């Protein structure tokens, strides 16, 4: 990751709004929450709160990941949806372009992850101290030197999809932390949170929010 932080200035892309929650399409390159220092103050939660003062954080996406992010507009909604994330009751679908041609059409990565302390914020596979992390994947199509896949994380560890794809030899194209040299040549990190399914905090009805993949 370079030191220069120049987040995109796209207007807020609201996918859904009601009196309990707001769902937005986060652009790649924008922090979900502020970083340390004034130069990292611009972030999605600040932009959402500028338009909706009551907005509350529930979850986050990595800076270089785009896609569906939900914010609560009440404390009840924040608790209700936060608990769904905690209990793994939400369903998340990501689209990624990974380096190389994957041999199998579908598979599961089950590798425990933990922060790599000397190299924070990087994460790594660790069988002794790592926490369970599971990702299902499915090939969408093959490209010349890459594969387009859908990723279905069953757990929500930090950098989970990025480290899991690297671990099976197919790093995500353009990943500033984990991409191998040959996989770095991309206009952005090719990872997008395409769909999020959850239960609405009022009444518990299933909801599906979707943001079209931009790559």
BAFI-3210 file (N, C-alpha, C; in Angstrom, 3 decimals, decimal comma, padded with zeros to 6 digits):
// residues 215
n [1|2|3|4|5|6|7|8|9|10|11|12|13|14|15|16|17|18|19|20|21|22|23|24|25|26|27|28|29|30|31|32|33|34|35|36|37|38|39|40|41|42|43|44|45|46|47|48|49|50|51|52|53|54|55|56|57|58|59|60|61|62|63|64|65|66|67|68|69|70|71|72|73|74|75|76|77|78|79|80|81|82|83|84|85|86|87|88|89|90|91|92|93|94|95|96|97|98|99|100|101|102|103|104|105|106|107|108|109|110|111|112|113|114|115|116|117|118|119|120|121|122|123|124|125|126|127|128|129|130|131|132|133|134|135|136|137|138|139|140|141|142|143|144|145|146|147|148|149|150|151|152|153|154|155|156|157|158|159|160|161|162|163|164|165|166|167|168|169|170|171|172|173|174|175|176|177|178|179|180|181|182|183|184|185|186|187|188|189|190|191|192|193|194|195|196|197|198|199|200|201|202|203|204|205|206|207|208|209|210|211|212|213|214|215]
n.u [000,843|000,597|001,874|000,432|-002,817|-005,488|-008,527|-011,360|-013,704|-016,358|-019,921|-022,126|-023,335|-026,287|-027,930|-030,113|-032,595|-034,198|-036,157|-034,623|-032,184|-029,370|-028,030|-025,087|-022,979|-019,771|-016,945|-013,879|-010,729|-011,428|-011,420|-013,253|-013,647|-012,233|-008,639|-005,502|-004,591|-004,993|-004,906|-006,075|-008,727|-010,946|-013,545|-015,834|-017,859|-017,849|-018,693|-021,225|-022,439|-022,434|-024,515|-026,532|-027,104|-027,526|-026,365|-024,855|-022,030|-021,727|-020,317|-017,281|-015,435|-012,387|-010,066|-009,395|-011,349|-014,440|-018,047|-021,095|-022,200|-023,585|-025,238|-026,485|-029,438|-030,534|-030,025|-031,075|-031,198|-028,464|-027,536|-029,072|-028,409|-025,679|-025,410|-026,284|-024,162|-022,165|-023,061|-022,839|-024,977|-025,546|-025,342|-022,753|-021,555|-018,863|-017,124|-014,228|-011,155|-008,677|-005,196|-003,890|-005,047|-007,611|-007,740|-009,846|-013,463|-015,033|-014,646|-013,395|-011,780|-010,207|-008,605|-006,896|-006,624|-004,570|-003,398|-000,341|001,980|004,632|004,369|002,105|-000,671|-000,968|-002,244|-001,931|-001,745|-002,054|-001,655|-001,496|-002,183|-004,111|-007,454|-010,490|-011,238|-013,166|-013,762|-015,834|-015,590|-016,254|-015,810|-016,368|-015,665|-013,015|-010,132|-007,486|-005,001|-006,015|-008,604|-012,039|-013,899|-016,500|-016,756|-017,510|-017,555|-017,591|-016,903|-015,756|-013,091|-010,340|-009,013|-009,557|-010,447|-008,455|-006,054|-006,688|-007,030|-004,441|-003,131|-003,891|-002,586|-003,522|-003,467|-005,371|-005,849|-004,033|-003,845|-002,596|-001,188|-000,868|-000,566|001,396|004,334|003,735|001,009|000,334|-000,216|-002,726|-005,563|-006,752|-007,491|-008,882|-011,475|-014,735|-017,554|-020,317|-022,939|-025,168|-026,928|-029,404|-031,409|-034,096|-034,045|-036,484|-039,068|-037,823|-037,711|-036,278|-033,694|-032,114|-029,278|-027,590|-024,746|-023,646|-020,870|-017,947|-015,861]
n.v [-001,184|002,159|005,273|007,526|008,682|008,852|008,993|008,019|010,432|009,954|010,507|009,609|006,359|005,168|002,219|001,242|002,464|002,867|003,447|002,137|001,221|001,896|001,178|001,095|001,429|000,867|002,596|001,367|001,950|003,734|004,265|002,406|003,245|005,957|006,338|006,453|009,711|012,947|012,978|010,643|010,859|011,058|008,958|006,194|005,963|008,559|010,045|008,960|009,688|012,425|012,818|011,357|011,801|010,106|007,675|004,500|002,400|-000,992|-003,109|-003,628|-002,987|-003,806|-001,224|-001,298|-002,834|-002,974|-002,393|-003,781|-002,327|-002,112|000,160|001,081|002,855|003,121|002,292|-000,162|-001,487|-001,609|-003,328|-005,644|-006,406|-006,525|-008,695|-010,710|-010,806|-011,592|-014,125|-015,464|-015,425|-013,905|-013,771|-013,648|-012,622|-012,444|-011,074|-011,912|-011,439|-013,637|-014,531|-016,719|-019,967|-021,678|-025,039|-026,724|-026,478|-025,736|-025,257|-025,436|-023,459|-024,049|-022,764|-021,737|-018,396|-015,645|-012,518|-011,328|-010,533|-009,160|-007,986|-006,380|-004,688|-007,249|-010,584|-014,110|-017,655|-019,854|-022,682|-023,174|-020,918|-019,650|-018,502|-020,147|-020,162|-020,066|-020,433|-020,718|-021,328|-020,597|-021,092|-018,629|-017,753|-018,441|-016,540|-015,117|-015,214|-015,414|-016,072|-015,649|-015,547|-016,473|-015,785|-017,119|-016,318|-018,062|-017,403|-014,408|-013,301|-010,958|-009,827|-012,271|-013,451|-012,596|-013,693|-016,408|-016,939|-016,417|-018,438|-020,761|-020,503|-018,622|-015,572|-012,541|-010,356|-007,317|-006,882|-004,966|-005,862|-008,698|-009,744|-011,539|-010,687|-010,958|-010,779|-008,245|-006,303|-004,517|-002,327|-001,847|-003,418|-006,488|-007,200|-007,480|-006,785|-008,263|-009,087|-009,029|-010,754|-010,553|-010,442|-008,252|-005,762|-005,065|-006,985|-009,115|-010,022|-011,582|-009,973|-008,829|-007,386|-005,808|-005,019|-004,105|-005,640|-003,778|-004,461]
n.w [000,000|-000,906|000,492|-000,156|000,106|-001,753|-001,989|-004,042|-005,324|-005,777|-005,833|-003,098|-003,343|-002,999|-002,250|-000,937|001,275|004,330|007,334|009,214|008,210|005,998|002,879|001,059|-001,864|-001,679|-002,922|-004,411|-002,824|-000,875|002,580|005,053|007,670|009,626|009,394|011,229|011,939|010,405|007,621|006,894|007,367|005,721|004,853|004,364|006,395|007,446|005,238|004,818|007,232|006,931|005,234|006,419|009,502|011,701|011,161|011,841|012,394|011,302|010,095|008,182|005,140|003,451|002,515|-000,261|-001,376|-003,079|-002,996|-001,472|001,504|004,693|006,853|010,073|011,124|013,518|017,004|017,676|015,183|014,629|016,667|016,122|013,445|013,703|015,418|013,709|011,900|013,690|014,490|012,164|010,372|008,226|004,634|002,393|-000,764|-002,938|-005,776|-007,554|-009,343|-009,956|-010,019|-012,489|-013,723|-012,331|-011,402|-010,464|-010,544|-008,417|-004,866|-001,446|000,935|003,890|006,197|009,070|010,348|011,454|012,803|011,411|013,359|013,271|010,818|010,684|009,074|008,044|007,568|008,297|007,536|010,219|011,993|014,690|016,319|014,882|013,951|013,126|009,672|006,822|003,400|000,620|-002,892|-006,380|-009,772|-012,229|-014,820|-017,188|-017,929|-019,957|-018,444|-015,970|-013,504|-013,107|-010,222|-007,878|-004,478|-001,333|001,752|004,811|007,293|008,983|008,923|009,170|006,120|004,989|002,444|000,753|001,794|001,776|-000,991|-001,892|-000,483|-001,795|-004,108|-005,938|-006,012|-005,455|-008,130|-008,361|-005,622|-003,059|-000,821|-000,820|-003,383|-005,739|-007,672|-010,458|-010,358|-009,702|-011,556|-012,147|-012,436|-010,003|-006,793|-007,459|-006,185|-005,072|-003,147|-003,829|-003,106|-000,314|002,102|004,563|007,608|008,011|010,537|011,576|012,006|010,762|008,123|005,227|003,416|000,429|-000,827|-003,481|-005,472|-008,579|-010,126|-010,821|-012,519]
ca.u [000,000|001,410|001,578|-000,524|-004,219|-006,293|-009,770|-012,217|-014,670|-017,684|-021,036|-022,621|-024,178|-027,222|-028,621|-031,363|-032,765|-035,466|-035,955|-033,738|-030,839|-028,976|-027,069|-024,372|-021,976|-018,484|-015,953|-012,530|-009,783|-011,947|-011,482|-014,583|-013,608|-011,019|-007,363|-004,821|-004,069|-005,948|-004,880|-006,878|-010,035|-012,003|-013,898|-017,238|-018,768|-017,937|-019,515|-022,608|-022,958|-022,644|-025,840|-027,477|-026,370|-027,718|-025,798|-023,977|-021,236|-022,033|-019,196|-016,420|-014,746|-011,026|-009,973|-009,319|-012,502|-015,651|-019,275|-022,224|-021,933|-024,815|-025,124|-027,741|-029,918|-030,986|-029,220|-031,688|-030,750|-027,031|-027,415|-029,741|-027,622|-024,356|-025,532|-026,362|-022,776|-021,431|-023,528|-022,663|-026,296|-025,601|-024,719|-021,977|-021,012|-017,873|-016,555|-012,795|-010,339|-007,458|-004,131|-003,767|-006,259|-007,932|-007,975|-011,187|-014,525|-015,513|-013,818|-013,480|-010,511|-010,421|-007,273|-007,014|-005,892|-004,253|-002,557|001,103|002,350|005,735|004,010|000,740|-001,916|-001,077|-002,692|-001,330|-002,259|-001,316|-002,421|-001,427|-002,898|-005,101|-008,885|-011,115|-011,634|-013,638|-014,237|-016,207|-015,371|-016,830|-015,325|-017,373|-015,122|-011,565|-009,593|-006,210|-004,065|-006,712|-009,899|-013,055|-014,548|-017,345|-016,255|-018,574|-016,937|-018,455|-016,454|-015,465|-011,763|-009,676|-008,254|-009,762|-010,484|-007,158|-005,055|-007,095|-006,721|-002,981|-002,711|-004,116|-001,792|-004,224|-003,693|-006,290|-005,133|-003,956|-003,841|-001,361|-000,500|-000,611|-000,355|002,756|004,757|003,015|-000,423|000,125|-000,532|-004,173|-005,898|-007,229|-007,638|-010,046|-012,331|-015,948|-018,644|-021,423|-024,266|-025,284|-028,266|-029,590|-032,797|-034,371|-034,176|-037,889|-039,899|-036,981|-037,849|-035,021|-033,403|-030,947|-028,747|-026,657|-024,066|-023,066|-019,397|-017,469|-014,753]
ca.v [000,000|003,371|006,214|008,516|008,258|009,704|008,247|008,532|011,420|009,642|010,780|008,455|005,475|004,541|001,080|001,011|003,336|002,892|004,126|001,353|001,015|002,441|000,296|001,851|000,748|001,505|002,547|000,889|003,025|004,561|003,582|002,272|004,064|006,774|005,800|007,315|010,931|013,784|012,658|009,432|011,132|010,837|007,537|005,991|006,280|010,023|010,524|008,536|010,506|013,795|012,826|010,741|012,047|009,031|006,407|003,780|001,351|-002,382|-003,942|-002,823|-003,617|-003,302|000,000|-001,523|-003,633|-002,195|-003,160|-003,595|-002,098|-001,690|000,976|001,166|004,201|003,074|001,395|-001,491|-002,081|-001,890|-004,544|-006,758|-006,851|-006,868|-010,050|-011,613|-010,968|-012,339|-015,521|-015,961|-015,629|-013,161|-014,481|-012,687|-013,091|-011,538|-011,422|-011,621|-011,957|-014,141|-014,872|-018,129|-020,706|-022,637|-026,375|-027,195|-025,489|-025,291|-025,767|-024,783|-023,233|-024,110|-022,513|-020,782|-017,138|-014,775|-011,390|-011,563|-009,397|-008,308|-007,354|-005,849|-005,416|-008,495|-011,799|-015,295|-018,954|-020,361|-023,818|-023,226|-019,825|-019,071|-018,714|-020,834|-019,317|-020,941|-019,755|-021,506|-020,588|-021,191|-020,428|-018,005|-017,953|-018,396|-015,502|-015,538|-015,623|-015,193|-016,728|-014,872|-016,453|-015,961|-016,243|-017,143|-016,510|-018,595|-016,689|-013,024|-012,882|-009,866|-010,207|-013,712|-013,859|-012,269|-014,669|-017,733|-017,091|-016,513|-019,730|-021,848|-020,222|-017,750|-014,281|-011,614|-009,386|-005,944|-006,790|-004,269|-006,567|-010,126|-010,191|-011,809|-009,670|-011,088|-010,532|-006,864|-005,400|-004,334|-000,944|-001,812|-004,772|-007,058|-007,843|-006,682|-007,373|-008,174|-009,288|-009,276|-011,151|-010,475|-010,282|-006,867|-005,659|-004,881|-008,036|-010,270|-010,501|-011,685|-008,900|-009,087|-006,147|-006,194|-003,939|-004,677|-005,650|-002,766|-004,910]
ca.w [000,000|-000,957|001,553|-000,626|000,195|-002,617|-002,213|-005,107|-004,835|-006,321|-004,911|-002,358|-004,153|-002,055|-002,852|-000,211|002,436|005,053|008,621|010,072|007,647|004,705|002,220|000,035|-002,672|-001,352|-004,002|-004,074|-002,517|000,221|003,868|005,658|008,887|009,554|009,828|012,202|011,326|009,674|006,180|006,678|007,974|004,735|004,847|004,013|007,501|007,543|004,109|005,077|008,336|006,442|004,603|007,363|010,753|012,683|010,674|012,768|011,759|011,652|009,626|007,310|004,016|003,270|001,717|-001,707|-001,789|-003,336|-002,892|-000,550|002,916|005,359|008,063|010,827|011,432|014,923|017,851|017,563|013,916|014,767|017,488|015,445|012,283|014,238|015,939|012,557|011,432|014,718|014,491|010,792|009,763|006,968|003,511|001,605|-002,038|-003,525|-007,077|-007,597|-010,441|-009,328|-010,959|-012,863|-014,079|-011,272|-011,980|-010,099|-010,783|-007,108|-003,775|-000,142|001,639|005,336|006,757|010,176|010,123|012,598|012,382|011,317|014,211|012,805|009,537|010,750|009,362|007,285|008,244|007,691|007,970|011,374|012,517|016,152|016,986|013,974|014,189|011,992|008,542|005,750|002,192|-000,550|-004,139|-007,581|-010,988|-013,106|-016,173|-017,327|-018,808|-020,527|-017,388|-014,701|-013,347|-012,396|-009,275|-006,800|-003,180|-000,326|003,071|005,864|008,492|008,612|009,401|008,468|004,915|004,774|001,038|000,151|002,253|001,312|-002,418|-001,967|000,079|-002,761|-005,300|-006,875|-005,359|-006,119|-008,971|-007,876|-004,159|-002,690|000,259|-000,970|-004,769|-006,200|-008,656|-011,722|-010,139|-009,227|-012,660|-012,302|-012,096|-008,615|-006,299|-008,116|-005,189|-004,959|-002,350|-004,787|-002,527|001,124|002,529|006,015|008,041|008,380|012,002|011,956|011,433|010,435|006,750|004,494|002,469|-000,412|-001,383|-004,524|-006,201|-009,798|-010,125|-011,763|-013,355]
c.u [000,884|000,994|000,510|-001,938|-005,050|-007,606|-010,596|-013,278|-016,066|-018,766|-021,501|-023,601|-025,068|-028,022|-029,988|-031,396|-034,147|-035,178|-035,048|-032,320|-030,646|-027,890|-026,417|-023,375|-020,647|-017,546|-014,617|-011,640|-010,223|-011,993|-012,924|-014,708|-012,309|-009,770|-006,740|-004,240|-005,108|-006,036|-005,682|-008,288|-011,187|-012,285|-015,389|-018,183|-018,927|-018,823|-020,984|-023,218|-023,167|-024,034|-026,925|-026,814|-026,448|-027,031|-024,780|-023,280|-021,683|-020,853|-018,332|-015,896|-013,340|-011,034|-010,086|-010,418|-013,681|-016,872|-020,188|-021,766|-023,198|-024,491|-026,492|-028,135|-030,520|-030,064|-029,759|-031,189|-029,273|-026,808|-027,922|-028,881|-026,212|-024,335|-025,615|-024,965|-022,005|-021,786|-023,444|-023,991|-026,469|-024,968|-024,057|-021,456|-020,073|-017,528|-015,082|-012,221|-009,013|-006,456|-004,102|-005,114|-006,515|-008,320|-009,395|-012,200|-015,095|-014,594|-014,051|-012,073|-010,833|-009,052|-007,381|-006,102|-005,678|-003,387|-001,082|001,778|003,521|005,381|002,573|000,514|-002,057|-001,529|-001,956|-001,972|-001,402|-002,153|-002,438|-002,292|-003,999|-006,539|-009,501|-011,559|-011,963|-014,197|-014,604|-015,951|-015,924|-016,352|-016,505|-016,930|-013,605|-011,188|-008,213|-005,234|-004,699|-008,023|-010,829|-013,829|-015,552|-016,846|-017,365|-017,944|-017,954|-018,091|-016,050|-014,131|-011,196|-008,846|-008,473|-009,689|-009,128|-006,104|-005,407|-006,774|-005,208|-002,519|-002,916|-003,469|-002,444|-004,522|-004,640|-005,482|-005,177|-003,952|-002,529|-000,558|-000,023|-000,317|001,120|003,074|003,923|001,520|-000,719|-000,396|-002,035|-004,510|-006,375|-007,200|-008,960|-010,898|-013,523|-016,998|-019,941|-022,800|-024,186|-026,735|-028,333|-031,078|-033,009|-034,618|-035,607|-038,717|-039,126|-037,095|-036,490|-034,874|-032,144|-030,518|-027,605|-026,044|-023,337|-021,543|-018,877|-016,322|-015,078]
c.v [001,241|004,319|007,219|007,946|009,258|008,996|008,850|009,465|011,193|010,046|009,487|007,657|004,665|003,448|000,850|001,950|003,120|003,476|003,366|001,226|001,698|001,518|001,083|000,962|001,470|001,459|001,988|002,104|003,948|003,735|003,479|003,185|004,880|006,035|006,737|008,527|011,628|013,413|011,398|009,598|010,849|009,335|007,407|006,359|007,796|010,586|010,158|009,412|011,960|013,923|012,307|010,749|010,897|007,720|005,825|002,639|-000,041|-003,289|-003,071|-003,667|-003,034|-002,088|-000,268|-002,435|-002,701|-003,034|-002,851|-003,438|-001,540|-000,915|001,013|002,624|004,263|002,123|-000,036|-002,203|-002,455|-003,177|-005,771|-007,298|-007,241|-008,298|-011,075|-011,861|-011,866|-013,832|-016,169|-016,287|-014,811|-014,030|-013,455|-013,346|-012,028|-012,019|-011,049|-012,098|-012,361|-014,562|-016,369|-018,770|-021,796|-023,977|-026,873|-026,080|-024,924|-025,857|-024,995|-024,636|-023,179|-023,996|-021,447|-019,564|-016,374|-013,634|-011,791|-010,390|-008,561|-007,526|-006,837|-004,792|-006,736|-009,657|-012,978|-016,565|-019,442|-021,444|-023,871|-022,164|-019,220|-019,393|-019,312|-019,838|-020,235|-020,111|-020,786|-020,670|-021,360|-020,400|-019,876|-018,145|-017,850|-017,283|-015,972|-016,036|-015,486|-015,981|-015,786|-015,851|-015,714|-016,599|-016,093|-017,389|-017,009|-017,989|-015,288|-012,533|-011,750|-010,412|-011,667|-014,133|-013,667|-013,319|-016,076|-017,947|-017,211|-017,914|-020,885|-021,526|-019,323|-016,397|-013,389|-010,567|-007,997|-005,787|-006,159|-004,984|-007,957|-010,588|-010,450|-010,813|-009,738|-010,788|-009,085|-005,930|-005,341|-002,915|-000,753|-003,240|-005,336|-007,890|-006,927|-007,443|-007,206|-008,236|-009,554|-009,623|-011,128|-010,405|-008,840|-006,775|-005,439|-005,956|-009,254|-010,806|-010,528|-010,568|-009,262|-007,766|-006,480|-004,961|-004,583|-004,558|-004,686|-003,212|-006,235]
c.w [000,000|000,158|001,145|-000,560|-000,597|-002,940|-003,344|-004,533|-005,421|-005,323|-004,253|-003,219|-003,213|-002,770|-002,210|000,991|003,026|006,436|009,578|009,528|006,306|004,148|001,083|-000,694|-002,451|-002,555|-003,519|-003,792|-001,402|001,498|004,352|006,875|008,852|010,023|010,848|011,484|010,469|008,196|005,856|007,249|007,007|004,633|004,592|005,150|007,649|006,430|004,306|006,170|007,938|005,815|005,537|008,738|011,754|012,306|011,649|012,038|012,231|011,293|008,728|006,158|003,951|002,345|000,213|-002,246|-002,030|-002,989|-001,724|000,902|003,562|006,633|008,742|011,024|012,833|015,695|017,759|016,305|013,990|015,557|016,733|014,301|012,716|014,757|014,803|011,968|012,397|014,684|013,107|010,123|008,489|005,873|002,604|000,332|-002,588|-004,938|-007,026|-008,929|-009,820|-010,393|-011,238|-013,161|-013,034|-011,897|-011,708|-010,368|-009,477|-006,029|-002,492|000,418|003,128|006,000|007,844|009,980|011,423|012,076|012,409|012,040|013,700|011,532|009,533|009,676|008,591|008,176|007,605|008,247|009,134|012,047|014,037|016,815|016,129|014,369|012,925|010,917|007,363|004,602|001,131|-001,794|-005,328|-008,800|-011,791|-014,560|-016,157|-018,298|-019,267|-019,464|-016,002|-014,689|-012,597|-011,514|-008,398|-005,515|-002,142|001,048|004,090|007,216|008,040|009,138|008,552|007,303|004,506|003,305|000,380|000,511|001,774|-000,167|-002,638|-001,551|-000,898|-004,118|-006,331|-006,226|-006,166|-006,882|-008,345|-006,367|-003,705|-001,602|-000,138|-002,401|-005,033|-007,305|-009,930|-011,578|-009,755|-010,310|-012,921|-011,868|-010,660|-008,098|-006,815|-007,147|-004,914|-004,164|-003,131|-004,126|-001,030|001,425|004,043|006,320|008,494|009,883|012,476|011,270|010,966|009,019|006,042|003,471|001,684|-001,053|-002,327|-005,192|-007,392|-009,762|-011,193|-012,654|-014,037]
res [x|x|x|x|x|x|x|x|x|x|x|x|x|x|x|x|x|x|x|x|x|x|x|x|x|x|x|x|x|x|x|x|x|x|x|x|x|x|x|x|x|x|x|x|x|x|x|x|x|x|x|x|x|x|x|x|x|x|x|x|x|x|x|x|x|x|x|x|x|x|x|x|x|x|x|x|x|x|x|x|x|x|x|x|x|x|x|x|x|x|x|x|x|x|x|x|x|x|x|x|x|x|x|x|x|x|x|x|x|x|x|x|x|x|x|x|x|x|x|x|x|x|x|x|x|x|x|x|x|x|x|x|x|x|x|x|x|x|x|x|x|x|x|x|x|x|x|x|x|x|x|x|x|x|x|x|x|x|x|x|x|x|x|x|x|x|x|x|x|x|x|x|x|x|x|x|x|x|x|x|x|x|x|x|x|x|x|x|x|x|x|x|x|x|x|x|x|x|x|x|x|x|x|x|x|x|x|x|x|x|x|x|x|x|x]
***
